[in-house]
Every structure is written in structure tokens, then in C-alpha cells.
Amino acid sequence: MKYSNLGRTDTKVSRICLGTMTFGEQNTESEAHAQLDYAVSRGVNFIDTAELYPIPPKPDTRGLTEKYIGTWLKNRNNRDKLVVATKIVGRMEGADWFRPEGKPPRQTKADIDFAVERSLKSLQTDYIDLYQLHWPDRPREVFGFHSFQDFGVDDMIPFEDTLEALARHVEKGNIRHLGLSNESAWGTMRYLALSDKHGWPRMASIQNVYSMVSRRFDYDLAEIAMREDIGLLAYSPLAQGFLTGKYRHGASPKCARKTLFGRMERYEGGAAAQAIAECEDLAKEFGLSSAQFALKFVDSRSFTTATIIGATTTAQLAENIDAFDVKWSDEMHKAAHKFHVKYRSPCP
């Protein structure tokens, strides 16, 4: 296993991060513990979760993912060897079940205080290694973004208020490092500027979608990640399973997320199907599975700190971890570039 520094910190994280959004929905507590055990046995020390999980979000399952991780941490007594990351949601209209008194979630000081304490309790830990803003508080397109639309910023929690509230938890020792998720170039630079101005903790990472078919990160955020040492934690490197080939030709596996929940619009429009099929064919030219090629591509990027992988079985998890042993060649790099020039991120 290879490890990278988390931003400008001394914290070392494995290049593979275990994603856990299936824990509590598709995976039972014992299955979640088995995945965690296996990942750690392979050298993974980085675990990512969120107060929102499992996905899809529902009132009766919310928080189960953190709770399953918490019981595992307590039983294994290995907290000091791990880097545990979680997230606070952004604005979430209509979610009257998420905060006390039915208030919709925002990124206010009160929301942050409540969310941090709840996550600490669920995870059964005294500190969170990496605390991330799951998506921005301001109104904007986040998932499946195609073109910019100005929703305005009048109705948003000021960056200063959010970052200062987070800084207080770092001072208390509840949080060690801060990170962003689903953030834009403008939002990222605003947070970094405020850290410089006020001496507040700076963002160490940014967790955004990134894969062979979702490469909007390349266009502006990649340079910020490199120049500002705010490395990418890439989620959905397999395009929510589409880059495994399991949905090709309209297939609908019984226990697959698309079959169970839908919610796959990002990967089903325009030239997506053609691009995904061609990506699988490209992998075969190098003697690899589509999943191997897709995962190693993300790992090969100079701005990637860790690739977040998720699975519903330990067999899938093993296959995904094995993919990182593939040697990325110049020929693969050229082929991936040619593919991108042709399709230009068809699944934003």
C-alpha cells in the first residue's frame, strides 16, 4: 500500500480510501465490519463516511453508517492507527427530519456544533481526523452539473461564519483537519484566502467526483489542488458501477444500486453509454478489466491524494484493491487522453 500526505499536514493516508455509503442500506453491520477488517488487512488506513449516510438518504436509516463504523472502532481498539473522515451536509431543503425541531440543514455554527457532536457520538471517538463540508451551503448546481447558473449568494451562510465555527472545533480537539466536498474553484479559493487572512485551519483536501467519464475537475480544480496542496479525494471512480461493465447492453443486476434505487441520471444522458462502453473496450486492449483500468487511471493523476472505493461484498472490495497494483504505462496515459479528447467528460 502506498500513502500520501493529507494536504500540508503530517497525516499519512492510504492511496485507497474505503467508502462506506452502503453500510446500513445494502450492508448489514456484520458485513460492514468484515469490509473494514479486510480493508485494514490490505493496508488501508483511511475511512470515509458522512452524517447523511447510508445512501439513498432516509429518516429511518440516517446515521447507521457512522454507527456501524463506531461499533467496529470500539471492538477493534485500533482508532489511533486510522484516519476517519466524515462530513456535514450542506443546505437540504425539505429535510425536516435531519435537524432538531424540523429545521432544514445549513452550515451555521449551531448546525456544525450539533453535527460534530452527533458524529463523535455515533463513531464512538473523541476526534474526527478529517471533517468535510459535504456540499456548499449556497444555492448552486452540484450533482450532474452541466452549465453555470447564477442562483445568487444572498441566501447563504457566509464562508467566514462556517470556517470560524469549524476552527473552534479544531481548537477544542474535536477535529484534526478540514476538507471540502463537491466544491467549486471559487469556493475553494475563498476558503483558502480566509484561512490565510484569519489564521484559521486551511482545507487539506477536496472530495469531488472524478473518473474516466467525469473529468470536470481537470479544468480548474486540478491546478488548485496542485498549487495549494489541497489534494483530490476522488469519489465514484467507477462511475457508480457503470465502469465495471455490469450495466452494459441494458443489463440490470439484481442487487446493483441502479436496479435498487435508480438515481443514476449523471451516467445515463447524452453520449454516456457510448463512452462507457468504449472505456471498457479500451481496457481490454491492455489486458485489463474495465474496473482495473478506471481505478488505476484515477490513482495515476498527480493531484489525487486518495481514491475512494466502495463495495457491497468483500470479493468486490478485494478486486478493487488489487486494481491499484496495475502499472500505469505511457501507452495507457496516451489512450486515456485520446479518449477524453473524444468525449470531454460526458458524465459531469
C-alpha positions in Angstrom: 0.0 0.0 0.0 1.2 3.5 -0.8 0.5 6.5 1.3 0.2 10.3 0.7 0.2 13.3 3.0 -3.2 14.8 3.6 -2.7 18.3 2.2 0.1 20.2 4.1 -0.4 18.1 7.2 1.8 15.3 8.5 -1.1 12.9 8.4 -0.5 10.0 6.1 -3.4 8.4 4.3 -3.5 5.3 2.2 -3.9 5.9 -1.6 -7.1 3.8 -1.3 -9.9 5.2 0.9 -12.7 2.9 1.9 -16.1 4.5 1.1 -18.9 3.3 3.3 -22.2 4.8 2.0 -23.7 1.2 1.6 -23.3 0.4 5.3 -26.8 0.4 6.8 -28.7 0.0 3.5 -27.1 -2.6 1.3 -24.7 -3.9 4.0 -25.6 -5.2 7.5 -23.4 -4.3 10.5 -21.5 -7.6 10.3 -20.9 -7.2 6.6 -19.7 -3.6 7.2 -17.3 -4.9 9.9 -16.0 -7.6 7.5 -15.2 -5.0 4.9 -13.4 -2.8 7.4 -11.4 -5.7 8.6 -10.4 -6.7 5.1 -9.5 -3.2 4.0 -7.3 -2.7 7.0 -5.6 -6.1 6.4 -4.6 -4.8 3.0 -3.1 -1.6 4.4 -6.0 0.8 4.1 -5.9 3.3 7.0 -8.4 5.8 5.5 -12.2 5.5 6.0 -14.7 8.0 4.6 -18.3 8.4 5.8 -20.9 11.1 6.3 -23.7 12.1 8.7 -26.0 11.7 5.7 -25.2 8.0 5.0 -26.3 5.5 4.0 -27.4 6.4 0.5 -30.1 6.9 -0.5 -30.9 9.2 2.5 -33.9 8.2 4.5 -35.1 9.2 8.0 -35.1 5.6 9.3 -31.6 4.8 8.2 -29.7 8.1 8.6 -26.7 7.7 10.8 -26.4 3.9 10.6 -23.2 4.1 8.6 -21.4 6.1 11.3 -22.8 3.9 14.0 -21.6 0.7 12.3 -18.1 2.2 12.0 -18.3 3.3 15.6 -19.1 -0.2 16.9 -16.2 -1.6 14.8 -13.8 1.0 16.2 -14.8 0.2 19.7 -14.5 -3.6 19.1 -11.1 -3.5 17.3 -9.5 -0.9 19.6 -7.4 0.5 16.6 -8.6 4.1 16.5 -5.0 5.5 16.7 -4.0 3.6 13.5 -6.8 5.0 11.3 -7.7 8.2 9.6 -11.5 8.6 9.9 -13.3 11.2 7.7 -16.9 12.3 7.9 -19.0 15.1 6.5 -21.7 17.6 7.4 -24.4 18.2 4.8 -25.0 21.5 3.0 -28.3 23.1 2.5 -31.0 20.5 2.2 -34.4 21.9 1.7 -37.4 19.8 2.8 -35.3 17.5 5.1 -37.4 18.3 8.2 -36.1 15.1 9.8 -32.4 15.9 9.7 -32.0 18.5 12.5 -33.8 19.1 15.8 -37.2 20.9 15.6 -37.5 20.2 11.9 -35.1 22.9 10.8 -33.6 22.4 7.3 -29.8 21.7 7.5 -27.4 24.6 6.8 -23.8 25.2 7.6 -24.4 27.6 10.5 -22.4 27.5 13.8 -25.4 25.8 15.5 -25.6 23.1 12.8 -21.9 22.5 12.8 -21.9 22.2 16.6 -24.8 19.7 16.6 -23.4 17.7 13.6 -19.9 17.4 15.0 -21.1 16.2 18.4 -23.6 13.7 16.9 -20.9 12.2 14.6 -18.5 11.9 17.5 -21.1 10.0 19.5 -22.1 7.8 16.6 -18.4 7.0 15.7 -17.6 6.4 19.4 -14.5 8.5 19.2 -13.0 11.6 20.8 -11.9 13.2 17.5 -12.5 13.2 13.7 -9.4 13.2 11.6 -11.0 14.9 8.6 -14.2 16.9 8.8 -15.6 17.8 5.4 -18.4 20.1 4.1 -20.4 17.6 2.1 -21.6 20.2 -0.4 -21.8 24.0 -0.4 -24.3 25.9 1.7 -25.0 28.4 -1.1 -27.6 27.5 -3.8 -26.0 26.1 -6.8 -25.9 23.0 -9.1 -23.7 20.4 -7.5 -24.6 16.9 -8.8 -24.8 16.4 -12.6 -23.6 19.9 -13.3 -23.7 20.9 -16.9 -23.6 24.7 -17.2 -23.3 27.6 -14.7 -26.5 29.3 -13.5 -26.3 32.2 -11.1 -28.6 31.5 -8.2 -27.1 34.3 -6.2 -25.4 34.2 -2.9 -27.7 36.4 -0.8 -29.2 33.4 0.9 -26.1 31.6 2.1 -24.2 31.2 5.3 -21.0 33.4 5.0 -17.8 31.5 4.4 -16.4 33.3 7.4 -19.1 32.0 9.8 -18.7 28.4 8.7 -14.9 28.3 8.7 -14.7 30.1 12.1 -17.1 27.6 13.6 -15.1 24.7 12.3 -11.9 26.3 13.5 -13.3 26.3 17.1 -13.7 22.6 16.9 -10.2 22.2 15.7 -9.0 24.2 18.7 -11.1 22.0 21.0 -9.5 18.9 19.5 -12.8 17.5 18.2 -11.5 17.8 14.6 -7.9 17.5 13.4 -8.2 18.6 9.8 -10.8 20.2 7.5 -11.8 19.4 3.9 -14.3 20.3 1.2 -16.5 18.2 -1.0 -18.4 18.9 -4.2 -17.0 22.4 -4.1 -16.1 24.8 -7.0 -12.8 26.5 -7.8 -14.3 29.8 -6.5 -15.5 28.3 -3.2 -12.2 26.5 -2.7 -10.1 29.6 -3.1 -12.4 31.7 -0.9 -11.8 29.2 2.0 -8.1 29.2 1.5 -8.0 33.0 1.4 -9.9 33.2 4.6 -7.6 30.8 6.3 -4.6 32.9 5.3 -6.3 36.1 6.4 -7.5 35.0 9.8 -5.0 32.2 10.7 -7.8 29.6 10.7 -7.1 26.0 9.7 -6.8 25.6 5.9 -8.7 23.0 3.9 -6.5 19.9 3.5 -8.5 18.1 0.7 -11.4 18.3 -1.6 -13.7 15.3 -2.3 -15.2 15.6 -5.7 -16.4 13.2 -8.4 -13.6 12.0 -10.7 -13.4 9.2 -13.2 -12.7 8.4 -16.9 -16.1 9.8 -17.8 -16.3 12.6 -15.1 -13.3 14.9 -15.5 -14.6 18.4 -14.8 -12.0 18.5 -12.0 -9.3 18.8 -14.6 -10.4 22.1 -16.0 -9.7 24.3 -13.0 -9.6 22.5 -9.6 -6.7 20.3 -10.6 -4.3 23.2 -10.7 -5.6 24.5 -7.4 -5.1 21.0 -5.9 -1.5 21.0 -7.1 -0.5 24.6 -6.3 -2.4 24.9 -3.0 -1.7 21.3 -1.7 -5.4 20.5 -1.4 -5.4 17.0 -2.8 -8.3 15.3 -4.5 -10.2 12.5 -2.7 -11.8 11.1 -5.8 -15.3 9.6 -5.4 -17.2 7.5 -7.9 -14.0 6.4 -9.7 -16.1 3.6 -11.2 -19.0 6.0 -12.2 -21.3 4.3 -9.6 -20.6 0.9 -11.1 -21.0 1.8 -14.8 -17.3 1.4 -15.4 -17.3 -2.2 -14.2 -19.4 -3.2 -17.3 -22.2 -4.6 -15.2 -24.8 -2.3 -16.8 -23.7 -2.8 -20.4 -26.3 -3.5 -23.0 -29.1 -2.6 -20.6 -28.2 -5.2 -18.0 -29.8 -4.7 -14.6 -28.2 -7.0 -12.0 -30.5 -7.9 -9.1 -28.6 -6.2 -6.3 -27.0 -3.4 -8.1 -27.7 0.2 -7.0 -29.2 1.2 -10.3 -31.7 -1.7 -10.0 -32.5 -1.0 -6.4 -32.6 2.8 -6.3 -32.2 4.4 -9.7 -30.6 7.9 -9.1 -28.1 7.4 -12.0 -29.0 10.3 -14.2 -25.4 11.6 -14.2 -24.4 8.5 -16.1 -27.3 8.0 -18.4 -27.5 11.0 -20.7 -26.1 12.1 -24.0 -23.0 10.2 -25.1 -22.6 8.5 -21.7 -23.5 4.9 -22.8 -21.2 5.1 -25.8 -18.3 6.5 -23.8 -18.7 3.9 -21.0 -18.8 1.0 -23.5 -15.7 2.4 -25.3 -13.9 2.7 -22.0 -14.5 -1.0 -21.3 -13.2 -1.9 -24.8 -10.1 0.3 -24.2 -9.3 -1.6 -21.0 -9.4 -4.9 -22.8 -6.8 -3.6 -25.3 -4.4 -3.5 -22.3 -5.5 -6.9 -20.9 -7.4 -5.3 -18.0 -10.9 -5.3 -16.8 -12.8 -2.0 -17.1 -12.7 -1.6 -13.4 -8.9 -2.1 -13.2 -8.3 0.5 -15.9 -10.7 3.0 -14.5 -9.4 2.8 -10.9 -5.7 2.9 -11.9 -6.4 5.9 -14.1 -7.7 7.9 -11.1 -4.8 6.8 -9.0 -2.3 7.9 -11.6 -3.3 11.5 -11.5 -0.7 13.8 -9.9 -3.3 15.7 -8.0 -5.0 12.6 -6.5 -4.4 12.1 -2.8 -6.7 9.0 -2.5 -9.3 7.2 -4.5 -12.5 6.3 -2.6 -13.7 2.8 -3.4 -16.9 1.2 -2.2 -18.3 -2.3 -2.5 -21.1 -4.4 -1.2 -19.0 -7.6 -0.8 -15.5 -8.4 0.3 -14.9 -10.1 -3.0 -15.7 -6.8 -4.9 -13.5 -4.9 -2.4 -10.6 -7.3 -3.0 -10.9 -6.9 -6.7 -10.9 -3.1 -6.4 -7.9 -3.0 -4.1 -6.0 -5.4 -6.5 -6.5 -2.9 -9.3 -4.1 -0.5 -7.7 -1.2 -2.9 -8.3 -1.6 -2.3 -12.1 1.4 -0.5 -13.5 0.2 2.6 -15.3 2.1 3.0 -18.6 2.7 5.8 -21.0 0.6 4.0 -23.5 -2.3 3.9 -21.1 -1.9 7.6 -20.4 -2.0 8.4 -24.1 -5.0 6.2 -24.6 -6.9 7.8 -21.7 -6.0 11.3 -23.1 -7.3 10.4 -26.6 -10.5 9.0 -25.0 -11.0 12.3 -23.1 -10.4 14.4 -26.1 -13.1 12.5 -27.9 -15.8 12.5 -25.2 -14.9 15.5 -23.0 -16.4 14.4 -19.6 -19.8 13.1 -20.7 -21.0 12.4 -17.2 -20.4 15.7 -15.2 
